[in-house]
Amino acid sequence: MNDEDDERRGRPDGHRYEAPESDESRVSKEWVYAVLGIIVLGLMVLIATGKVQIFPGG
């Protein structure tokens, strides 16, 4: 590409244009966030029930 094409695709804030994510990439991220959310909720339940102690001792 030449400089004219680069200028045309640039944005006023100086960042280059980024193509939208593919559906496959977006769905993959959704699954990862869902799994992380379930893990966090599970840890919260374990902490609330006393199975996992944050400050062990006394």
Backbone hydrogen bonds, N-H to C=O, Kabsch-Sander energy under -0.5 kcal/mol:
donor,donor_aa,acceptor,acceptor_aa,energy
6,D,2,N,-1.7
7,E,3,D,-2.5
8,R,4,E,-2.0
9,R,5,D,-1.7
10,G,6,D,-0.9
11,R,15,H,-1.6
14,G,11,R,-2.1
17,Y,9,R,-0.6
26,R,22,S,-2.3
27,V,23,D,-2.7
28,S,24,E,-2.1
29,K,25,S,-2.1
30,E,26,R,-2.1
31,W,27,V,-2.1
32,V,28,S,-2.1
33,Y,29,K,-2.6
34,A,30,E,-2.1
35,V,31,W,-2.5
36,L,32,V,-2.5
37,G,33,Y,-2.3
38,I,34,A,-2.2
39,I,35,V,-2.3
40,V,36,L,-2.5
41,L,37,G,-2.6
42,G,38,I,-2.4
43,L,39,I,-2.4
44,M,40,V,-2.4
45,V,41,L,-2.3
46,L,42,G,-2.4
47,I,43,L,-2.5
48,A,44,M,-2.5
49,T,45,V,-2.1
50,G,46,L,-0.6
50,G,47,I,-0.7
51,K,46,L,-1.5
52,V,46,L,-1.5
